[in-house]
Amino acid sequence: MLNKIRNFRLIINLWLVVILCTCSLSKGVSYEEKVFSPSIARKFHEIAYEKIEAENLSPEELQAGLLLLNAASDLEPKNRYLYPDMIKLAARFSKQDASNFIFQILINYVDDSTDLEVASEAVRYLLDRSDTRERRKEVIEMLLLNTDKRNAVFSSELKTLLGLLSAEKSDIKSATTYFQESYEANKYNKLAFRKLAEIAPEKITPTQYLEHLRYALSENPLNMEAALSFAQYAGSLGLYQAACDSYEYCSDLFAYLQPHQPLPAYIYHPWIINSYNTLRSQYKCIQIVKKIRESGRFDLIAEAIVSKAALRIGDMKEAKRALQSIEKRANKLLINEGVSTEGSVSAKQLAWFYNFAYPDRDKALDWSNKAFSLEPNSPEAASILAYSLANMGQGRLAESLIENYAQTQISDMAKALIQKERGKDNTAIETLKRAISKDASSLEAERAKEILAQLGGEYITPVTAETTLQALESDFGPRLVPRFNKPEDIISIQLSFRGNKFSYRRDFGGTIAIINNGSEPLVISDDGMFTGKIRIDANVSGDLNMNIPNHVSMRIRPALPIEPGRTLIIPLKLTTGKLKEILEVYPQASLDIEFTAYIDAVEYGQGMLGNRLGSIAPIKVGISRPGKVLTTKYLQNRLNTISKGQKGQKIEIAELFVGLLLEQRAMANSEPMYNYMYADWMPDLLKSALTRSLSDDDWVSKIHIMAALLNTPLDYELINAVSPNLNDEHWPTRVMAMMLLAKNQDENFSNVLDWTAKQDSNNFVRRMAITLGGAIPEPEYMPEPMPPSNQEEKQFQRRTY
């Protein structure tokens, strides 16, 4: 029964927090005073951040963290750095729906600088808590209505979701429109393009498809599948120079990915044939084949093409050499009665050679018969024999072979010859066009075009090369295909700090920079070369030693690519977790801290870590935190300053005194870990200085001091010094005092929380009191929602849910 009551109470508390947070963003939260303090906003955020990073948070801790973030937002309005953490923390609510709050935070957060990883988490939360398709559609439409035009990539993702919902309802027209708009807004949106191709392929022109493949290569220059797909499609469109450049890219990429493997035929065969079909790169055929020869291999298809290319460019010596090499292997195959041996060629290859590379009808028919007898179940062998027969005027025999095997480009050509023989020229023309379209760059297609011309026909490529290249030039420049660059020549990372030596409780101000040194935009995405995962390990040495693996782990997904020559700067929160505890608890320890930054970290053997892009080494940067050197005179000077100094000095000294108390407590029951100053009179002296500071008139200083005391057990003196701040006129002071006392008081403090929850003039203070255990007041004591401040907010109120 008690558990049921407690769970009910938590649900009510969460509901109240969400109501408060939703109201606070649009109209403020206080009927009392309005205060402004970026310093306290950052302090509240710092306290909440520790909760965000912690695991297994209780519902009360979630509520407290979210309240602190909203309090920080009220203390420093329009500060966007809070929004991602608000979303992350609110998305962890499990016992109560925080959809209203996340929705409103999200629409305030979205602009060109939005981290899509955070925005997507918010959208997932909203959709997971929408129980019908109609409700999900309504949520997405409301998000789109409030954020469209602010971030094209986010809008693209929302429209993709609407397209998927429309497709589920078989509303193909709406789905098509959404997918088209999604792709136009973000050319890297592969899901939208793939779905559009599935439901409305007629909407995609060959130029658009080629563009899509090119963007896929730009997104991940190491994706061999993307590189090959672009090369193959460019070749199929008759863009032979682009295809030639693309296969050269594939060759360089393969050499990078598989440095100890020979270049495979599936790359160099189409590279050679597309080079052969160009006007200015035919010489590359010879270069490619020379590399194949140097590796100790013989390839008849490559040699055949290079011999024809050599003839075209007038290199008779190379043409003769290639032909002699082929004839030599043909004779060797004859000696071995058609059985291929090492260094020889197959009968099927020679049949192809004499049919299409250097036509010789008698030799072609001879080798075609041999090939078919050796491989009677091969559609390719059957097709070549059918073509040879048809070319010799034996159409009836050829037709029987065509009917019994799967159709190929060569069997279509054989069928066209049969049709031509029977006087069906128009039918033959259409058959030849179909055959050519299967691979317009091949030597077979070259022969088919010759036959087509004899019949008075002409093959028209699917696109005009000049028009297609001009259409893509605006996005990719005059060179459609990039030159291959190694990852280390494209991406570099830098880990930076504001210096290399920091005094006690000074923030490091760490940032990690991702620099694009390449010629293409650097896209950070799930399918990108860099997926956006960042990991920072910390190693502490010196007076204390501790290794902190995975100290910071984050995922970024910027909406915009990093343009060539530009840098993305990512702030890091490094003073957190175990490292924060060491730095604060041991002020007299001299520490060296080495940070190691990884991008897309992967684990190798024996627990070794590295970057997924192995050629880019992890970055190591060291900083030092010298220990405080204490003397009696030094402490006396600090005591004088804490009474009469400036605000910043008072805060700095008070935080040091808290650290010295924590240090003495940590050393109390063990041998000293390092040389440090200690005297019996120090605790009383330090506490006395802190108690005086807590009665200071400066409310900002008092909050910083109380924040420093959050992890310090309070004795009677400190409790008495903190307690008057429950009545301070500035509501942030009351919030901090209540949080501090709730951690250190017994159950009698619940009476104070009950009274505060009911009577305090500020919503934040009341809600924090409830979160910390105060009784929920009767409805009549709940403040009425304040009206919207302008017409725009009235419109928003009607849209929210």
C-alpha positions in Angstrom: 0.0 0.0 0.0 2.8 2.4 0.9 4.5 1.7 -2.4 1.3 2.5 -4.3 1.0 5.8 -2.4 4.6 6.7 -3.1 4.2 5.9 -6.9 1.0 8.0 -7.0 2.9 10.8 -5.3 5.8 10.6 -7.9 3.4 10.7 -10.8 1.7 13.8 -9.4 5.0 15.4 -8.9 6.1 14.7 -12.4 2.9 16.1 -13.7 3.4 19.3 -11.7 7.0 19.6 -13.0 5.9 19.3 -16.6 3.1 21.8 -16.1 5.5 24.2 -14.6 8.2 23.7 -17.2 5.7 24.1 -20.1 4.4 27.4 -18.7 7.8 28.7 -17.8 9.1 28.7 -21.4 6.4 31.0 -22.8 5.5 33.4 -20.0 7.9 33.2 -17.0 7.1 31.5 -13.7 7.3 34.0 -10.9 4.6 36.2 -9.4 7.4 37.5 -7.1 10.6 39.0 -8.3 12.3 38.7 -11.7 16.0 38.2 -11.3 18.8 37.9 -13.9 22.1 36.1 -13.3 24.0 34.2 -16.0 26.5 33.1 -13.2 23.7 31.3 -11.2 22.2 30.0 -14.4 25.5 28.3 -15.3 25.7 27.0 -11.7 22.2 25.5 -11.8 23.1 24.0 -15.2 26.3 22.5 -13.8 24.4 20.8 -11.0 21.7 19.5 -13.4 24.4 18.3 -15.8 25.7 15.8 -13.2 22.2 14.3 -13.1 21.9 14.1 -16.9 25.1 12.1 -17.1 24.3 9.9 -14.1 22.7 6.5 -14.5 19.7 5.0 -12.7 18.3 8.4 -11.6 15.3 8.3 -9.3 12.2 10.2 -10.4 12.9 12.8 -7.7 16.4 13.4 -9.1 14.9 13.7 -12.6 12.4 16.3 -11.4 15.1 18.3 -9.5 17.4 18.3 -12.6 14.6 19.5 -14.9 13.6 22.2 -12.4 17.1 23.5 -12.2 17.4 23.7 -16.0 14.2 25.7 -16.2 15.3 27.9 -13.4 18.6 28.5 -15.3 16.5 29.4 -18.4 14.5 31.9 -16.3 17.7 33.4 -14.9 19.3 33.8 -18.4 16.5 33.9 -21.0 17.0 32.9 -24.6 20.1 30.9 -23.8 20.0 27.9 -26.2 22.8 26.0 -24.6 20.3 24.7 -22.1 17.8 23.2 -24.6 19.7 20.0 -25.5 20.1 19.0 -21.8 16.4 19.9 -21.1 15.4 17.5 -23.9 17.8 14.7 -22.8 16.6 14.9 -19.2 12.9 15.2 -19.9 13.1 12.3 -22.3 14.1 10.1 -19.4 10.7 10.5 -17.7 9.1 7.1 -17.7 6.3 7.3 -15.2 4.7 10.5 -16.7 4.4 11.9 -20.2 6.6 15.0 -20.7 5.5 15.4 -24.3 4.2 19.0 -23.9 7.4 20.2 -22.4 9.6 18.4 -25.0 7.5 19.7 -27.8 7.8 23.3 -26.8 11.5 23.0 -26.0 12.1 21.5 -29.4 10.4 24.2 -31.4 12.5 26.8 -29.6 15.6 24.8 -30.2 15.4 24.2 -33.9 17.5 26.5 -36.2 20.5 26.0 -38.5 22.8 25.2 -35.6 20.5 22.5 -34.2 22.2 19.2 -33.3 19.9 16.7 -35.1 20.9 13.9 -32.7 19.1 15.8 -29.9 16.2 16.9 -32.1 15.7 13.3 -33.3 15.7 12.0 -29.7 12.9 14.5 -29.0 10.9 13.5 -32.0 11.2 9.8 -31.1 10.0 10.6 -27.6 6.9 12.4 -28.9 6.1 9.7 -31.4 6.6 6.8 -29.0 3.9 8.4 -26.8 1.4 8.9 -29.6 -0.7 5.8 -29.6 -2.3 6.1 -33.1 -1.1 6.8 -36.6 -3.4 9.8 -36.7 -1.9 11.2 -33.5 1.7 10.7 -34.8 0.8 12.5 -38.0 -0.7 15.4 -36.0 2.4 15.7 -33.9 4.7 15.8 -36.9 2.5 18.3 -38.7 2.5 20.6 -35.6 6.3 20.3 -35.4 6.6 21.1 -39.1 4.2 24.0 -38.8 6.4 25.6 -36.0 9.9 24.8 -37.4 9.6 24.7 -41.2 12.1 27.0 -42.9 14.4 27.1 -39.8 16.3 24.0 -40.6 16.0 22.3 -44.0 17.5 19.0 -42.9 15.1 18.7 -39.9 12.2 19.6 -42.1 13.3 16.9 -44.5 13.3 14.3 -41.8 9.8 15.3 -40.6 8.4 15.2 -44.1 10.0 11.8 -44.6 8.1 10.6 -41.5 4.9 12.0 -42.9 5.6 10.2 -46.2 6.1 6.9 -44.4 2.8 7.4 -42.5 1.0 8.2 -45.8 2.5 5.1 -47.4 1.2 3.0 -44.6 -2.3 4.2 -45.4 -1.7 3.6 -49.2 -2.0 7.3 -49.8 0.6 7.2 -52.6 -0.1 10.7 -53.9 0.6 12.3 -50.5 3.6 10.0 -49.8 5.1 10.9 -53.2 4.8 14.6 -52.5 6.3 14.3 -49.0 9.3 12.2 -50.3 9.9 14.6 -53.2 10.0 17.6 -50.8 12.1 15.7 -48.4 14.8 14.9 -51.0 14.8 18.4 -52.4 15.3 19.8 -48.9 18.2 17.4 -48.2 20.0 15.6 -51.0 21.7 13.3 -48.5 18.3 11.9 -47.4 18.7 8.4 -48.8 15.5 7.1 -47.1 13.3 9.6 -48.8 14.9 8.9 -52.2 14.7 5.1 -51.8 11.0 5.3 -50.8 10.3 7.7 -53.7 12.0 5.2 -56.1 9.8 2.4 -54.7 6.4 4.1 -55.0 6.9 6.5 -57.9 10.0 5.6 -60.0 8.6 7.6 -62.9 9.2 10.7 -60.9 13.0 10.2 -60.9 14.9 11.2 -64.0 18.3 9.5 -64.9 20.0 12.8 -64.0 18.4 12.9 -60.6 19.4 9.2 -60.0 23.0 10.0 -60.9 22.9 13.0 -58.6 21.6 10.9 -55.8 24.5 8.4 -56.3 27.0 11.2 -56.3 25.7 12.6 -53.0 26.0 9.2 -51.5 29.7 9.1 -52.5 30.2 12.6 -51.1 28.6 11.6 -47.8 31.1 8.7 -47.4 34.1 8.8 -49.7 35.2 5.4 -48.3 32.0 3.6 -49.4 33.1 1.3 -52.2 29.5 0.3 -52.9 28.6 4.0 -53.4 31.6 4.6 -55.6 30.9 1.5 -57.8 27.2 2.3 -58.1 28.0 5.8 -59.3 30.6 4.6 -61.8 28.3 1.9 -63.2 25.3 4.2 -63.6 27.4 6.9 -65.2 28.7 4.3 -67.7 25.2 3.1 -68.4 24.1 6.7 -69.3 27.0 7.0 -71.8 28.9 9.4 -69.5 32.1 7.6 -70.2 34.6 10.2 -69.0 32.7 10.4 -65.7 32.6 6.6 -65.4 36.3 6.4 -66.3 37.2 8.9 -63.5 34.9 7.0 -61.1 36.5 3.7 -61.7 39.9 5.3 -61.2 38.5 6.5 -57.9 37.4 3.0 -57.1 40.9 1.7 -57.9 42.5 4.2 -55.5 39.9 3.4 -52.8 40.5 -0.3 -53.2 44.2 0.2 -52.9 43.6 2.1 -49.6 41.1 -0.4 -48.2 43.0 -3.5 -49.3 46.6 -2.5 -49.8 47.9 -6.1 -50.1 45.3 -7.3 -52.6 45.5 -7.1 -56.4 43.0 -4.9 -58.1 40.0 -7.1 -58.9 38.5 -7.5 -62.4 35.1 -6.1 -61.4 36.9 -2.7 -61.1 39.5 -2.8 -63.8 37.3 -4.4 -66.6 34.7 -1.5 -66.6 37.5 1.0 -66.0 39.3 -0.1 -69.2 36.2 -0.3 -71.4 34.9 3.1 -70.2 38.4 4.6 -70.9 38.3 3.0 -74.3 35.0 4.8 -75.0 36.2 8.2 -74.0 37.7 10.8 -76.4 40.6 11.8 -74.2 41.4 8.9 -71.8 42.0 5.9 -74.1 45.7 6.0 -73.2 44.7 4.9 -69.7 43.7 1.5 -71.1 47.4 0.8 -71.7 48.4 2.1 -68.2 45.8 -0.1 -66.5 46.9 -3.2 -68.4 50.5 -2.6 -67.7 49.7 -2.7 -64.0 47.9 -6.0 -64.4 50.8 -7.4 -66.3 53.2 -6.2 -63.6 51.2 -8.1 -61.0 51.9 -11.3 -63.0 48.4 -11.7 -64.3 47.1 -12.1 -67.9 43.5 -11.0 -68.7 42.3 -11.6 -72.2 39.4 -9.2 -72.0 41.7 -6.4 -70.8 44.3 -7.3 -73.5 41.7 -7.3 -76.2 40.4 -3.8 -75.3 43.9 -2.4 -74.9 44.8 -3.6 -78.4 41.8 -1.8 -79.9 42.6 1.3 -77.8 46.2 1.2 -78.9 45.1 1.1 -82.6 42.9 4.1 -82.0 45.7 6.2 -80.6 48.2 5.0 -83.1 50.3 2.9 -80.7 50.9 0.0 -83.1 53.6 -1.6 -81.0 51.2 -2.0 -78.0 48.4 -3.2 -80.2 50.6 -5.9 -81.8 52.0 -7.0 -78.4 48.5 -7.5 -77.0 47.3 -9.5 -80.0 50.4 -11.7 -80.0 49.9 -12.4 -76.3 46.3 -13.5 -76.9 47.3 -15.7 -79.9 50.0 -17.4 -77.8 47.6 -18.3 -75.1 45.0 -19.5 -77.7 47.6 -21.9 -79.1 48.5 -23.1 -75.6 44.9 -23.8 -75.0 44.7 -25.8 -78.3 47.7 -27.9 -77.3 45.9 -28.8 -74.1 42.7 -29.8 -76.0 40.6 -26.9 -74.7 41.3 -27.5 -71.0 42.4 -24.3 -69.4 45.7 -24.4 -67.6 47.5 -21.8 -65.5 48.5 -18.8 -67.6 46.1 -19.8 -70.4 42.6 -18.5 -71.3 39.3 -20.2 -71.6 37.5 -21.3 -74.7 34.6 -19.0 -73.8 36.9 -16.0 -73.6 38.4 -16.8 -77.0 35.0 -17.3 -78.5 34.1 -13.8 -77.2 37.4 -12.4 -78.6 36.8 -13.7 -82.1 33.2 -12.6 -82.1 33.5 -9.1 -80.8 37.1 -7.9 -80.3 38.7 -9.0 -83.6 35.9 -10.6 -85.6 36.8 -13.8 -87.4 33.6 -15.8 -88.1 35.4 -19.2 -88.7 37.5 -19.0 -85.5 34.5 -17.6 -83.6 32.3 -20.5 -84.5 35.1 -23.0 -83.7 35.8 -21.6 -80.3 32.1 -21.1 -79.6 31.4 -24.8 -80.2 34.4 -25.7 -77.9 33.1 -23.4 -75.2 29.6 -24.8 -75.3 30.8 -28.4 -75.2 32.9 -27.6 -72.1 30.1 -25.6 -70.4 26.7 -26.8 -71.8 24.8 -25.3 -68.9 26.3 -21.8 -69.2 23.9 -19.2 -70.6 26.9 -17.1 -71.6 28.4 -20.0 -73.6 25.1 -20.8 -75.2 24.6 -17.1 -76.1 28.0 -16.8 -77.8 27.4 -20.0 -79.8 23.9 -18.7 -80.8 25.5 -15.4 -82.0 28.2 -17.3 -83.9 25.6 -19.4 -85.6 23.4 -16.5 -86.5 26.4 -14.6 -87.8 27.1 -17.6 -90.1 23.4 -17.6 -91.4 22.3 -20.6 -89.3 19.4 -18.8 -87.6 17.3 -21.9 -86.9 20.1 -23.6 -84.9 20.8 -20.3 -83.1 17.1 -19.9 -82.2 16.9 -23.2 -80.4 19.8 -22.1 -78.2 18.2 -18.7 -77.4 14.9 -20.2 -76.4 16.4 -22.6 -73.9 18.6 -20.2 -71.9 18.3 -17.0 -70.0 18.6 -13.9 -72.2 21.8 -11.9 -72.3 23.1 -9.0 -74.3 24.7 -11.4 -76.7 21.6 -13.6 -77.1 19.6 -10.4 -77.9 22.1 -9.6 -80.6 21.8 -13.1 -82.0 18.0 -12.7 -82.1 18.4 -9.4 -84.0 20.6 -11.1 -86.6 17.9 -13.8 -87.0 15.3 -11.1 -87.4 17.4 -9.3 -89.9 18.0 -12.5 -91.8 14.2 -13.0 -92.0 13.6 -9.4 -93.3 12.2 -8.1 -90.0 14.4 -5.0 -90.0 12.3 -2.8 -87.7 12.0 -5.6 -85.1 15.7 -6.2 -85.4 16.3 -2.5 -84.8 14.3 -2.6 -81.5 16.0 -5.8 -80.4 19.4 -4.2 -81.0 18.5 -1.1 -79.0 17.4 -3.3 -76.1 20.7 -5.2 -76.3 22.7 -2.0 -76.3 20.9 -0.6 -73.3 22.0 -3.6 -71.2 25.6 -2.3 -71.4 26.2 0.5 -73.8 29.9 0.6 -73.1 30.8 -3.0 -74.0 32.5 -4.2 -77.2 29.3 -6.2 -77.8 27.4 -2.9 -77.8 29.9 -1.4 -80.1 29.2 -4.3 -82.6 25.5 -4.0 -82.1 25.7 -0.2 -82.9 27.4 -1.1 -86.2 24.7 -3.6 -87.1 22.1 -1.0 -86.1 23.6 1.6 -88.4 23.5 -1.0 -91.3 19.8 -1.2 -90.7 19.4 2.6 -90.7 18.8 2.8 -86.9 20.5 4.8 -84.3 20.9 4.3 -80.5 20.0 7.4 -78.5 21.5 7.5 -74.9 19.1 8.0 -72.0 20.5 11.4 -71.3 22.5 14.0 -73.2 25.9 14.1 -71.6 26.4 17.8 -71.9 23.0 18.6 -70.4 23.5 16.1 -67.5 26.9 17.4 -66.6 25.7 21.0 -66.7 22.8 20.1 -64.3 25.3 18.5 -61.8 28.0 21.2 -62.2 26.2 23.7 -59.9 26.4 21.2 -57.0 29.7 19.4 -57.6 31.7 21.8 -59.7 33.2 21.2 -63.2 34.9 18.0 -62.1 32.0 15.7 -61.4 34.1 13.0 -59.8 36.4 13.9 -56.9 40.0 12.6 -56.7 40.4 10.1 -53.9 41.9 11.4 -50.7 42.8 9.4 -47.7 40.8 10.1 -44.5 43.8 11.6 -42.8 44.0 14.1 -45.7 40.3 15.0 -45.3 39.7 15.1 -41.5 41.8 16.3 -38.8 40.9 16.7 -35.1 42.2 19.0 -32.5 41.6 19.0 -28.7 42.2 22.4 -27.2 42.0 24.1 -23.8 42.3 27.7 -22.7 45.9 26.9 -21.4 47.8 24.1 -20.0 47.9 24.9 -16.3 44.8 25.6 -14.2 44.3 26.6 -10.6 41.8 25.0 -8.3 38.2 25.0 -9.5 39.1 26.8 -12.8 37.2 25.5 -15.8 39.4 24.0 -18.5 37.2 25.3 -21.3 37.9 22.3 -23.5 36.8 22.0 -27.2 37.2 19.5 -29.9 37.6 20.8 -33.5 36.7 18.7 -36.6 38.5 20.2 -39.5 37.6 19.5 -43.1 40.8 19.6 -45.2 39.3 18.0 -48.2 37.7 19.4 -51.3 34.2 18.1 -50.6 31.7 18.9 -47.9 32.2 16.7 -44.8 28.9 15.1 -43.8 28.5 13.8 -40.3 25.8 11.2 -40.3 25.0 7.5 -39.7 26.3 6.7 -43.2 29.1 9.2 -43.2 32.8 8.6 -43.1 32.6 10.1 -39.6 29.4 9.2 -37.8 29.7 11.8 -35.0 30.7 9.7 -32.0 33.2 11.3 -29.7 34.8 9.7 -26.7 37.2 11.3 -24.3 39.3 9.3 -21.8 41.1 10.9 -18.9 44.2 9.7 -17.1 45.1 11.4 -13.8 48.6 11.1 -12.5 50.9 13.0 -10.0 49.9 13.0 -6.3 46.8 10.9 -7.2 46.5 8.2 -9.9 43.3 7.2 -11.7 42.3 6.1 -15.2 38.9 7.2 -16.2 37.9 5.5 -19.5 34.9 6.9 -21.4 35.0 10.0 -19.3 32.9 11.9 -21.9 30.9 10.1 -24.5 28.7 12.0 -26.9 27.1 11.9 -30.4 26.8 14.9 -32.6 24.9 15.2 -35.9 25.1 18.8 -37.2 22.4 19.7 -39.7 24.9 21.3 -42.2 28.0 19.6 -43.6 31.4 21.1 -42.8 32.4 23.0 -45.9 35.9 22.5 -47.3 38.5 24.5 -45.3 36.0 25.1 -42.4 36.0 23.8 -38.9 33.3 22.6 -36.5 34.0 23.5 -32.9 32.3 21.3 -30.2 32.4 22.5 -26.6 33.3 19.8 -24.1 32.1 19.5 -20.5 35.2 17.8 -19.0 34.9 18.8 -15.3 32.3 16.2 -14.5 31.9 12.8 -12.9 34.8 11.2 -11.2 37.3 13.8 -12.5 35.2 16.6 -11.0 35.2 14.8 -7.7 39.0 14.4 -7.6 39.6 18.0 -8.6 37.3 19.4 -6.0 38.1 17.1 -3.1 41.9 17.3 -3.2 42.9 21.0 -3.6 46.4 20.4 -2.3 47.2 17.6 -4.7 49.3 18.4 -7.8 47.7 16.6 -10.7 48.6 15.9 -14.3 45.6 15.0 -16.5 46.0 13.5 -20.0 42.9 13.5 -22.2 42.6 11.2 -25.2 40.1 12.1 -27.8 38.6 9.4 -30.2 36.2 9.8 -33.1 34.1 6.8 -33.7 36.1 4.8 -31.2 36.5 1.0 -31.8 38.1 -1.6 -29.7 40.9 -3.7 -31.1 42.6 -6.7 -29.6 43.3 -6.9 -25.8 41.1 -3.9 -25.0 43.1 -1.5 -27.2 41.2 1.5 -28.5 41.5 3.4 -31.7 39.6 5.4 -34.2 37.4 3.6 -36.8 39.4 5.6 -39.3 42.5 3.8 -38.3 44.9 6.1 -40.2 43.7 9.0 -38.0 45.4 8.7 -34.6 43.6 9.5 -31.3 44.6 13.0 -30.0 46.3 13.2 -26.6 46.6 16.5 -24.8 47.9 17.0 -21.2 47.2 19.7 -18.7 48.2 20.2 -15.1 46.5 21.4 -11.9 49.1 22.5 -9.4 48.1 21.8 -5.8 47.4 24.7 -3.4 50.5 25.4 -1.3 49.1 26.4 2.1 50.8 28.4 4.9 49.4 30.0 8.0 50.0 33.4 6.4 48.3 32.4 3.2 45.1 31.2 5.0 45.1 34.4 7.1 45.2 36.5 3.9 42.4 34.5 2.5 40.3 35.0 5.6 40.8 38.8 5.3 39.9 38.7 1.6 36.7 36.6 2.1 35.4 39.3 4.5 36.4 42.4 2.4 37.1 41.2 -1.1 35.2 41.4 -4.4 32.4 39.0 -5.2 34.6 36.8 -7.4 37.3 36.6 -4.8 34.9 35.7 -2.0 33.4 32.9 -4.1 36.9 31.5 -5.1 38.1 31.5 -1.5 34.9 30.0 -0.1 35.1 27.2 -2.7 38.7 26.6 -1.7 37.7 26.4 2.0 35.0 23.9 1.2 37.5 21.8 -0.8 39.9 21.9 2.2 37.2 20.6 4.4 36.4 17.8 1.9 40.1 17.0 1.7 40.5 16.6 5.4 37.5 14.4 5.6 38.8 12.2 2.8 42.2 11.9 4.6 40.7 11.3 8.0 40.7 7.6 8.1 43.7 6.7 6.0 47.3 7.4 5.5 47.9 10.7 3.6 48.2 10.1 -0.1 50.5 13.1 -0.6 52.1 15.9 1.4 49.4 18.3 2.5 49.0 20.9 5.2 46.7 20.1 8.1 46.2 21.5 11.6 43.6 20.8 14.3 42.5 24.4 14.2 41.8 24.5 10.5 38.3 22.9 10.3 36.9 25.4 12.8 38.6 28.3 11.1 37.3 27.3 7.7 33.8 26.6 8.9 33.7 29.9 10.7 34.7 31.8 7.5 32.0 29.9 5.5 29.3 30.6 8.1 30.0 34.3 7.9 30.0 34.2 4.1 26.6 32.5 4.1 25.1 35.6 5.9 26.6 37.9 3.2 24.2 40.4 1.5 25.3 39.2 -1.9 22.8 36.5 -2.9 24.9 35.4 -5.9 27.9 34.6 -3.7 25.8 32.7 -1.2 24.4 30.5 -3.9 27.9 29.6 -5.2 29.0 28.8 -1.7 26.0 26.6 -1.0 26.5 24.8 -4.3 30.0 24.0 -3.3 28.6 22.5 -0.1 26.2 20.2 -1.8 28.5 17.2 -1.5 29.7 18.2 2.0 28.0 16.7 5.2 26.8 19.8 7.2 27.3 20.0 10.9 25.1 22.1 13.3 27.0 25.3 12.6 26.7 25.1 8.9 23.1 24.1 9.0 22.3 27.1 11.1 24.2 29.3 8.7 22.4 28.0 5.7 18.9 28.0 7.2 18.2 31.7 7.1 18.6 31.6 3.4 15.3 29.8 3.2 13.8 33.3 3.7 16.0 35.2 1.3 14.2 37.6 -0.9 15.8 36.1 -4.1 14.1 32.9 -5.1 17.3 31.2 -6.4 18.8 31.5 -3.0 15.8 29.8 -1.4 16.0 27.0 -4.0 19.7 26.3 -3.3 19.3 26.5 0.5 16.3 24.1 0.4 18.3 21.6 -1.8 21.3 21.7 0.5 19.3 21.4 3.7 17.1 18.6 2.4 20.3 16.5 1.9 21.5 17.1 5.4 18.4 17.4 7.6 16.3 14.7 9.2 12.7 13.9 8.5 11.5 16.9 10.6 12.6 19.0 7.7 9.5 17.8 5.8 7.5 20.3 7.7 9.5 23.1 6.2 9.1 21.5 2.8 5.3 21.2 3.3 5.1 24.9 4.3 7.3 26.0 1.4 5.3 23.9 -1.2 2.1 25.7 -0.1 3.2 29.2 0.9 6.3 30.3 -1.1 5.6 33.1 -3.6 7.7 31.5 -6.3 6.7 28.6 -8.5 10.2 27.2 -8.8 10.6 27.2 -5.0 7.2 25.5 -4.5 7.9 22.8 -7.1 11.4 22.1 -5.7 9.9 21.7 -2.3 7.4 19.1 -3.6 10.2 17.4 -5.5 12.3 17.1 -2.3 9.4 15.6 -0.4 7.0 18.4 0.5 3.2 17.7 0.5 1.3 18.6 -2.7 -1.0 21.6 -1.8 -4.7 21.6 -2.4 -5.8 22.7 -5.9 -6.9 26.1 -4.7 -3.4 27.0 -3.9 -2.1 26.2 -7.4 -1.4 29.3 -9.4 -3.6 30.0 -12.4 -1.8 29.9 -15.8 -0.7 33.3 -17.0 -2.2 34.4 -20.3 0.0 34.4 -23.5 1.9 37.6 -24.0 1.0 38.1 -27.7 -1.0 36.8 -30.6 1.8 34.5 -31.7 1.8 32.7 -28.4 -2.0 32.5 -28.5 -1.7 30.7 -31.9 0.9 28.3 -30.4 -1.3 27.5 -27.4 -4.0 26.3 -29.8 -1.5 24.1 -31.5 0.1 22.5 -28.5 -1.3 19.4 -26.8 
